Amino acid sequence: MDQNLVGIVLGVVFILFLAAKFFGNNKMPPTKAFRCAGCKKNEAYSKRTIEAWRNGYKRIYCQACHVKWLKNNPNTRNTSSGSQGCAVVAVTIISLPIFTAVIGWVVF
């Protein structure tokens, strides 16, 4: 088998793995609504609460209780989660040729 072909195949597999990892989490909650852990009101899932459910949080809050909690806990906001996307893409683009070269060198 040609060395370039092996590198290309491994590179494509690596890209598909990364794409599945970052874009493949489309699980939805089993019901359309949840019971707020704060006020006990039944509330429809929003983008924020669906993401919380996907991340495994058991105590999900409605928007009003969430805003109240944020006002009482101003230093706990997670501002870094949205800013890592560019870094992930840059590291992937830089590491892909290196990864492919190393695998090609080890195989042959």
WOKANOR-V379271 format. One record per residue. N is the residue number from 1. RES is the residue in one small letter. SS is DSSP state (a for helix, b for strand, c for the rest). PHI is phi in degrees with one decimal (999 if undefined). BURIAL is + if it has 24 or more other ideal C-beta (glycine too) atoms within 12 Angstrom, else -. Layout:
N | RES | SS | PHI | BURIAL
N | RES | SS | PHI | BURIAL
This chain:
1 | m | c | 999 | -
2 | d | c | -69.5 | -
3 | q | a | -62.0 | -
4 | n | a | -65.4 | -
5 | l | a | -64.4 | -
6 | v | a | -62.5 | -
7 | g | a | -63.3 | +
8 | i | a | -65.7 | -
9 | v | a | -62.7 | -
10 | l | a | -65.8 | +
11 | g | a | -63.5 | +
12 | v | a | -64.5 | -
13 | v | a | -61.8 | -
14 | f | a | -63.4 | +
15 | i | a | -64.7 | -
16 | l | a | -64.0 | -
17 | f | a | -61.5 | -
18 | l | a | -64.6 | -
19 | a | a | -63.1 | -
20 | a | a | -65.8 | -
21 | k | a | -66.0 | -
22 | f | a | -89.9 | -
23 | f | a | -116.8 | -
24 | g | c | -95.7 | -
25 | n | c | -91.4 | -
26 | n | c | -109.0 | -
27 | k | c | -64.2 | -
28 | m | c | -117.1 | -
29 | p | c | -60.9 | +
30 | p | c | -69.9 | -
31 | t | c | -123.5 | -
32 | k | c | -81.1 | -
33 | a | b | -134.0 | -
34 | f | b | -134.1 | +
35 | r | b | -100.5 | -
36 | c | c | -60.5 | +
37 | a | c | -72.9 | -
38 | g | c | -93.6 | -
39 | c | c | -100.2 | -
40 | k | c | 66.3 | -
41 | k | c | -84.1 | -
42 | n | b | -77.5 | -
43 | e | b | -137.5 | +
44 | a | b | -73.6 | -
45 | y | c | -66.6 | +
46 | s | c | -114.0 | -
47 | k | a | -58.0 | -
48 | r | a | -64.7 | -
49 | t | a | -74.0 | +
50 | i | a | -64.7 | +
51 | e | a | -63.8 | -
52 | a | a | -62.7 | +
53 | w | a | -62.5 | +
54 | r | a | -62.7 | -
55 | n | c | -82.8 | -
56 | g | c | 92.7 | -
57 | y | c | -70.2 | -
58 | k | c | -94.5 | -
59 | r | c | -99.2 | -
60 | i | c | -108.0 | +
61 | y | c | -113.2 | +
62 | c | c | -69.4 | +
63 | q | a | -62.7 | -
64 | a | a | -63.8 | -
65 | c | a | -68.9 | +
66 | h | a | -64.9 | +
67 | v | a | -62.7 | -
68 | k | a | -61.4 | -
69 | w | a | -64.8 | -
70 | l | a | -62.4 | -
71 | k | a | -66.4 | -
72 | n | a | -80.5 | -
73 | n | c | -131.4 | -
74 | p | a | -69.7 | -
75 | n | a | -89.0 | -
76 | t | a | -103.4 | -
77 | r | c | -68.0 | -
78 | n | c | -97.0 | -
79 | t | c | -97.3 | -
80 | s | c | -87.9 | -
81 | s | a | -65.2 | -
82 | g | a | -81.3 | -
83 | s | a | -92.5 | -
84 | q | a | -89.9 | -
85 | g | a | -60.2 | -
86 | c | a | -66.6 | -
87 | a | a | -65.7 | -
88 | v | a | -62.9 | -
89 | v | a | -64.4 | -
90 | a | a | -62.9 | -
91 | v | a | -64.4 | -
92 | t | a | -63.8 | -
93 | i | a | -63.8 | -
94 | i | a | -73.3 | -
95 | s | a | -80.8 | -
96 | l | a | -60.2 | +
97 | p | a | -64.9 | -
98 | i | a | -65.6 | -
99 | f | a | -60.4 | -
100 | t | a | -63.4 | +
101 | a | a | -65.1 | -
102 | v | a | -65.5 | -
103 | i | a | -63.3 | -
104 | g | a | -62.9 | -
105 | w | a | -69.5 | -
106 | v | a | -69.1 | -
107 | v | a | -69.7 | -
108 | f | c | -109.7 | -
